[in-house]
């Protein structure tokens, strides 16, 4: 049983790495199994198709990312500082990815959304659910800042949270395009302007 669980984990790890480096469409099951060091039969023992594997990779990645997001956004710190912590952690993840792979890998969810949203409805729906969850996590913190009077009085917290997630995805996309994790640094300035924060000492 230990070897069986190990094979599944190896397939998931290899698939995520290959998807981040090369995208989903160009990958074949045989290549994934070769990278994982497992026989092809092991793949179909765990996954009925490559798309089923992609959905599992997405879920596993979100489980880990959500843990990080909830930890940072739920910390005992002022709400705006928690947002800044999230942006800094995102930049750190991109820097680590660049060190490990030689290039910035970007956001797994954003990459797959661009590649598969018009091809695989199951993937598109799952990614939409994840982005909706991200928006809710951000909105909770934005609402706290708004209640404290740290943001513009007319702020629509849901629209702001949606824009923050969209901008974060966009800056990570630029980081990948330019192979420069520093592109994520612009998020903080963009966020302050979006929220109407006029007192930098609040952050």
C-alpha positions in Angstrom: 0.0 0.0 0.0 2.9 2.4 0.7 4.3 1.9 -2.8 0.8 2.5 -4.3 0.4 5.8 -2.5 3.9 6.8 -3.4 3.2 6.2 -7.1 0.2 8.5 -7.0 2.1 11.2 -5.3 5.0 10.9 -7.8 2.5 11.2 -10.7 0.9 14.3 -9.2 4.3 15.9 -8.5 5.6 15.2 -12.0 2.4 16.4 -13.6 2.4 19.7 -11.7 6.0 20.4 -12.6 5.5 19.6 -16.3 2.3 21.6 -16.5 4.0 24.6 -14.9 7.0 24.3 -17.2 5.3 23.4 -20.5 1.6 23.6 -20.2 -1.1 20.9 -20.3 -1.9 20.4 -23.9 1.5 19.3 -25.1 1.9 16.7 -22.4 1.2 13.0 -22.8 0.5 10.3 -20.2 3.7 8.4 -21.2 5.8 11.5 -20.6 4.2 12.2 -17.2 4.8 8.6 -16.1 8.4 8.7 -17.3 9.1 11.8 -15.3 7.4 10.2 -12.3 9.4 7.0 -12.7 6.2 4.8 -12.6 4.7 2.4 -15.2 1.9 3.7 -17.4 -0.5 1.2 -15.8 -0.1 3.0 -12.5 -1.5 6.2 -14.1 -4.8 4.5 -15.1 -5.0 2.9 -11.7 -5.4 6.3 -10.2 -6.7 8.5 -13.0 -9.2 7.7 -15.7 -7.8 10.4 -18.0 -5.3 13.2 -18.3 -8.0 15.7 -17.6 -8.9 13.8 -14.4 -5.2 14.1 -13.4 -5.3 17.9 -14.2 -8.3 18.4 -11.9 -6.5 16.5 -9.1 -3.4 18.6 -9.6 -5.6 21.7 -9.4 -7.3 20.6 -6.2 -4.0 19.5 -4.5 -2.4 22.8 -5.4 -5.4 24.8 -4.1 -5.4 22.9 -0.9 -1.8 24.0 -0.3 -2.3 27.5 -1.5 -5.5 28.0 0.4 -3.7 26.9 3.6 -1.1 29.7 2.9 -3.7 32.3 2.1 -5.8 31.6 5.1 -2.8 31.7 7.3 -1.6 35.0 6.0 -5.0 36.7 5.7 -6.2 35.4 9.0 -3.2 36.5 11.0 -3.4 38.8 14.0 -2.2 41.9 12.0 -3.9 45.0 10.6 -6.0 44.0 7.5 -4.0 46.0 5.0 -0.7 44.6 6.3 -2.2 41.1 5.8 -2.9 41.9 2.2 0.7 43.1 1.8 2.0 39.9 3.3 0.0 37.9 0.7 1.5 39.9 -2.1 5.0 39.5 -0.7 4.5 35.8 -0.3 3.3 35.5 -3.9 6.5 37.2 -5.1 8.5 34.8 -3.0 6.8 31.8 -4.5 7.6 33.2 -8.0 11.3 33.7 -7.0 11.6 30.2 -5.7 10.0 28.9 -8.9 12.5 30.8 -10.9 15.4 29.4 -8.9 14.1 25.9 -9.2 13.1 26.0 -12.9 15.3 28.7 -14.4 12.2 30.7 -15.4 9.2 32.2 -13.6 6.5 29.6 -13.8 3.6 31.9 -13.1 0.3 30.9 -11.5 -0.9 27.3 -12.2 -4.5 28.4 -12.1 -4.0 31.4 -14.4 -1.9 29.3 -16.8 -4.5 26.6 -17.1 -7.3 29.2 -17.4 -5.6 30.7 -20.4 -4.9 27.4 -22.0 -8.0 25.4 -21.3 -11.0 27.6 -20.5 -12.4 27.2 -24.0 -11.5 23.5 -24.2 -12.4 21.7 -21.0 -15.5 22.8 -19.2 -14.7 20.7 -16.0 -11.4 22.5 -15.6 -12.9 25.9 -16.4 -15.7 25.4 -13.7 -13.2 24.2 -11.1 -10.9 27.2 -11.8 -13.8 29.6 -11.5 -14.7 28.1 -8.1 -11.2 28.6 -6.9 -11.0 32.2 -8.1 -14.4 32.8 -6.4 -12.9 31.4 -3.2 -9.9 33.7 -3.5 -12.2 36.7 -4.0 -14.1 35.8 -0.8 -10.9 35.5 1.2 -9.7 38.8 0.0 -13.1 40.5 0.4 -13.2 39.5 4.1 -9.9 41.4 4.7 -10.9 44.4 2.6 -14.2 44.6 4.5 -12.3 44.7 7.8 -10.1 47.5 6.5 -13.2 49.3 5.3 -14.9 49.0 8.7 -11.8 50.5 10.3 -12.0 53.5 8.0 -8.8 52.6 6.3 -10.2 52.7 2.8 -12.4 55.1 0.7 -15.8 55.4 2.3 -17.6 54.6 -1.0 -15.6 51.4 -1.6 -17.5 48.4 -3.0 -15.6 45.6 -1.1 -16.7 42.8 -3.4 -15.7 44.6 -6.6 -12.4 45.7 -5.0 -11.6 42.1 -4.0 -12.4 40.9 -7.5 -10.1 43.5 -8.9 -7.3 42.6 -6.5 -7.4 39.0 -7.5 -7.5 40.0 -11.2 -4.5 42.3 -10.7 -2.6 39.7 -8.8 -3.1 37.3 -11.6 -2.1 39.9 -14.1 1.1 40.9 -12.3 2.1 37.2 -12.0 1.4 36.9 -15.8 3.8 39.8 -16.4 6.3 38.2 -14.1 6.2 35.0 -16.2 6.3 36.9 -19.5 9.3 39.0 -18.5 10.9 36.3 -16.3 11.0 38.9 -13.5 9.4 38.1 -10.1 9.8 41.8 -9.2 6.8 42.6 -11.4 4.6 41.5 -8.4 6.0 44.4 -6.4 3.6 46.7 -8.3 0.6 45.0 -6.6 1.0 46.9 -3.4 0.9 50.3 -5.0 -2.0 49.2 -7.2 -3.9 47.9 -4.2 -3.5 51.1 -2.2 -4.8 53.1 -5.1 -7.7 50.7 -5.7 -8.8 50.8 -2.1 -8.4 54.6 -1.8 -5.9 54.4 1.0 -4.5 57.8 1.6 -2.6 57.3 4.9 0.5 55.0 4.2 1.1 54.7 8.0 -2.0 52.5 8.1 -0.1 49.8 6.2 
